[in-house]
């Protein structure tokens, strides 16, 4: 398969501009300027190829981790699970109907590989394309969840045992629209949410152990394929909302999870697909095909900051839960790290650009922090049979 053309290393200056909020609550729609909105990113000229331009942090490239097969061209195509008590990190990367799993020591020298095949029930079904793989960390257990064309599979964290299978509802008559599952997130309690290509989101009730997993609820606010789902990864237990879902049209839904999930806000589409979304400390970061990142207030559903982050499609976002660092990766071959904080005087969100990496000749598919502090991160690229790692110095 030929590699898509890569962009020029020149990029526009990362910046923030004034914006309008586009919030839909019930039948009431608000469209008004943000009071006191001002530039909150200390913009800087984008670096040339090979030149790094940073403010508060510096990262260096470490030895890459080899994988058995290359990464497919899906956004959010990387999942990471740190196992701190064993000084190990698990990595998962999709290639077609296979998930490449790697267990790596902190120094990257000791590696253990495993490949998971997409399955239909208990049978291997190699033609079922996997759309996303993600570890879901619950209070009582950790599961590896695969979302594919055929259905949803849940494994023990090391991929050794499949504990649950849920088949997708496929129409009896052939249709032009593909059927698949995509978008995976665990809530703070005992639920895992998985999106679908038709819009509904399945909420699974996960027991502390065993295979008695059930569908407890179906959330039906989206009308387009789900692209990503995120739960608030901070320690704030009193947040008004703790879950956000995004779809192919750009619509966002903000939820309060619980025995009955409650829709707090439905945010109208912002001119294109929302490919990746993250939530931290009551703040939502949403990445779009335009290359922009919109920062929303989860408590009000309004836009606080608009960041012109990348020259092309944003294909991945991640948040370091203990530091508030935001990692963004785009099809322009650039990775950027931002610092998110809340101004105590105005209670508004501010974003500062901290670091830039140019991953030369790589079309980025996924990027994740390797630890809660954001002191290291990893990146995958289309048709690349390695996971590139960076460590803060």
Secondary structure, DSSP 8 states (H G I E B T S, - for coil): --------S-----EE---B--EEETTEEE--B-TT----S-------TT----SS--EEE---EE-SS-B-S-TT--EEEEEGGGTEEEEEEEETTEEEEEEEETTS-SEEEEEEE-EETTEE-TTS-EEEEEEEE-SS-EEEEEEESSEEEEEETTSS-EEEEEE----SS--SS---EEEEEE-SSSEEEEEETTS-EEEEE--SSSS--EEEEEE----S-EEEEEE--SS-TT-S--EEEEETTS-EEEEE-SSS-EEEEEE---SS-EEEEEEETTEEEEEETTSEEEEEETTTTEEEEEEE--SS-EEEEEE-TTT-EEEEEETTSEEEEEEEEE-TTT--EEEEEEEEEE-TT--EEEEEESSTT-SEEEEEEBT--EEEEEEE-
